[in-house]
Amino acid sequence: MTAVACKPDATLPARSGIGLRPAHYRDMLARRPPLAFLEVHSENYFGAGGPPHHYLENLRADYPLSLHGVSLSLGSTDPLDHAHLLKLKALAVRYQPELVSDHLCWTSADGLHTHDLLPLPFTEEVIRHVAARIRQVQDVLERRLLVENATGYVEFAASNMSEWAFVRAVVEEADCDLLLDVNNVYVNAINLSFDPLTYIEAMPAERIKEIHLAGFDYDEHADCLVDTHGKPVRTPVWDLYRDTIARIGPRPTLIEWDTDIPPLDTLLGEAARANMILEADSHARRIAA
Amino acid sequence: MLAALQHSWVASLYRNGNLPVDGLRGSKDEARFAIYRASLAANLTQALAGTYPVIEKLVGEPFFGAAAKVYLREHPSRHGDIHALGEQFSAFIEHFEPACALPYLADVARLEWLAHLAFHAADCDALDLDRLAALSEAQLAELHVKLHPSLHLMQSSFPVHRIWQANQESTMAAPVDLGEGEVSLCIFRDGLEIALMPLDTADYTFVAALQDTDLAAACERVLQYHPAFDPGQALYFLFSQRLVIALSMGDSPCML
């Protein structure tokens, strides 16, 4: 394995941003609200041209950018999809995003894609497998990748370690960065009965380059919190976020909203709330110093 | 271990049964696995409806959902890029028994797929008509006209362009007379919007010919069946719609 020739860390401001969705294209162009950054799903810009690129190019000029992928299928046992990877690379070359990320999960197998973020069993074998693929991706992209901790509603008989031990081992063995989704930690903690702070405290703080916040729903039949990204961030997730920032310091924070997309102002309100927490934390640190 | 597990998940997620998956531990896991199955069906149906909004409007959400379910079982996604998901949908609709009362449906689906391709096609600068005026007759005889990558052609026995237009959000639904009959359509992206333009048979043949041969051969092909065809007017149409992106001579890659 060759060493990854990484670009010097481009960074996003440690303030809040939102996911850019087509429903808000026109509003965003007309208003250009103050936001620390925008994030897009990389695959939505795999087309050659047309309106998606028109709006993204226009907005990219005014905002730092994070490319967030949903289909690299880092945990799959299928071969890495090099055509897909090259499209991602071309997109990164075109837009020069500050960050590029995908998920610590799998989305495809046997050549079939589920377009859903599916969970992995937590074992040594899986750590080695996923870490090797993340290294391959970083080699091709010639830049560092952030991987995001995923939700998992079920437990595998094969798992022989905690999720936090697994996540930490993967990012260390792959030498990649971490996109910490605080909502996912909370959802898994409630569904699978563990203390979310134990998880947060086990994360390598220096590798956390971005945080995600989103809203969840509750499935009564399965007695399960579901990571739908279709609701405001819930109170206990804000609390966990505040605790996380207190431990690791301020980080670029994204409000994720992918289903039942509300008016832009709702997202801006959520982003403002995250900024208040980041500011209160900075204030507390100044007083402590 | 991992490969077997993923194989069993994908098989179970894409099949419409309650095929159990291997290796789960928790007492609630069976009910929770159903969340993944429901989420796959919902996400992919929504993506398909995003590409085929007119079809969904024509048949209604429940019918569309039921058709999508069968389609996804027969044509599971094979690309990480979800935009490729609906490629076989028009062929599927054509043979989808419950939809056979709507004979125009498959053609509307074809049209929506082409509009989808046009929407995402590369951006190219168009040439002005005066580029053509500067050419000599000898140059014209060997000219290749390169058209915009968003341009697609289709023919239907039904007025599918009227059906499409009547079902856009921005237009008032006007009744469509199916008796209006067949149409030859040119589909392209005009700025950020999709444009549909019905062509007469001669123009349609001409535009189709330009995509695989030079200008002289294209004219010849049309004039054979349409002696009154006016190539100048047809070219003017293409230039005025900003659909000509390059002119070249013979086999030479050199652009004029």
Boltz contact constraints between the chains, C-beta under 6 A:
constraints:
  - contact:
      token1: [A, 43]
      token2: [B, 81]
      max_distance: 6.0
  - contact:
      token1: [A, 46]
      token2: [B, 81]
      max_distance: 6.0
  - contact:
      token1: [A, 47]
      token2: [B, 120]
      max_distance: 6.0
  - contact:
      token1: [A, 48]
      token2: [B, 122]
      max_distance: 6.0
  - contact:
      token1: [A, 49]
      token2: [B, 121]
      max_distance: 6.0
  - contact:
      token1: [A, 49]
      token2: [B, 122]
      max_distance: 6.0
  - contact:
      token1: [A, 49]
      token2: [B, 123]
      max_distance: 6.0
  - contact:
      token1: [A, 50]
      token2: [B, 119]
      max_distance: 6.0
  - contact:
      token1: [A, 50]
      token2: [B, 120]
      max_distance: 6.0
  - contact:
      token1: [A, 51]
      token2: [B, 192]
      max_distance: 6.0
  - contact:
      token1: [A, 71]
      token2: [B, 80]
      max_distance: 6.0
  - contact:
      token1: [A, 77]
      token2: [B, 2]
      max_distance: 6.0
  - contact:
      token1: [A, 77]
      token2: [B, 3]
      max_distance: 6.0
  - contact:
      token1: [A, 77]
      token2: [B, 6]
      max_distance: 6.0
  - contact:
      token1: [A, 81]
      token2: [B, 80]
      max_distance: 6.0
  - contact:
      token1: [A, 84]
      token2: [B, 80]
      max_distance: 6.0
  - contact:
      token1: [A, 109]
      token2: [B, 6]
      max_distance: 6.0
  - contact:
      token1: [A, 109]
      token2: [B, 10]
      max_distance: 6.0
  - contact:
      token1: [A, 110]
      token2: [B, 7]
      max_distance: 6.0
  - contact:
      token1: [A, 110]
      token2: [B, 10]
      max_distance: 6.0
  - contact:
      token1: [A, 111]
      token2: [B, 78]
      max_distance: 6.0
  - contact:
      token1: [A, 112]
      token2: [B, 10]
      max_distance: 6.0
  - contact:
      token1: [A, 112]
      token2: [B, 76]
      max_distance: 6.0
  - contact:
      token1: [A, 113]
      token2: [B, 77]
      max_distance: 6.0
  - contact:
      token1: [A, 113]
      token2: [B, 80]
      max_distance: 6.0
  - contact:
      token1: [A, 114]
      token2: [B, 13]
      max_distance: 6.0
  - contact:
      token1: [A, 114]
      token2: [B, 40]
      max_distance: 6.0
  - contact:
      token1: [A, 115]
      token2: [B, 43]
      max_distance: 6.0
  - contact:
      token1: [A, 115]
      token2: [B, 82]
      max_distance: 6.0
  - contact:
      token1: [A, 116]
      token2: [B, 39]
      max_distance: 6.0
  - contact:
      token1: [A, 116]
      token2: [B, 40]
      max_distance: 6.0
  - contact:
      token1: [A, 126]
      token2: [B, 2]
      max_distance: 6.0
  - contact:
      token1: [A, 153]
      token2: [B, 32]
      max_distance: 6.0
  - contact:
      token1: [A, 153]
      token2: [B, 35]
      max_distance: 6.0
  - contact:
      token1: [A, 154]
      token2: [B, 24]
      max_distance: 6.0
  - contact:
      token1: [A, 154]
      token2: [B, 29]
      max_distance: 6.0
  - contact:
      token1: [A, 154]
      token2: [B, 32]
      max_distance: 6.0
  - contact:
      token1: [A, 154]
      token2: [B, 33]
      max_distance: 6.0
  - contact:
      token1: [A, 155]
      token2: [B, 25]
      max_distance: 6.0
  - contact:
      token1: [A, 155]
      token2: [B, 26]
      max_distance: 6.0
  - contact:
      token1: [A, 156]
      token2: [B, 23]
      max_distance: 6.0
  - contact:
      token1: [A, 157]
      token2: [B, 23]
      max_distance: 6.0
  - contact:
      token1: [A, 157]
      token2: [B, 25]
      max_distance: 6.0
  - contact:
      token1: [A, 158]
      token2: [B, 1]
      max_distance: 6.0
  - contact:
      token1: [A, 158]
      token2: [B, 23]
      max_distance: 6.0
  - contact:
      token1: [A, 219]
      token2: [B, 35]
      max_distance: 6.0
  - contact:
      token1: [A, 221]
      token2: [B, 31]
      max_distance: 6.0
  - contact:
      token1: [A, 222]
      token2: [B, 31]
      max_distance: 6.0
  - contact:
      token1: [A, 222]
      token2: [B, 32]
      max_distance: 6.0
  - contact:
      token1: [A, 222]
      token2: [B, 35]
      max_distance: 6.0
  - contact:
      token1: [A, 223]
      token2: [B, 28]
      max_distance: 6.0
  - contact:
      token1: [A, 224]
      token2: [B, 32]
      max_distance: 6.0
  - contact:
      token1: [A, 226]
      token2: [B, 35]
      max_distance: 6.0
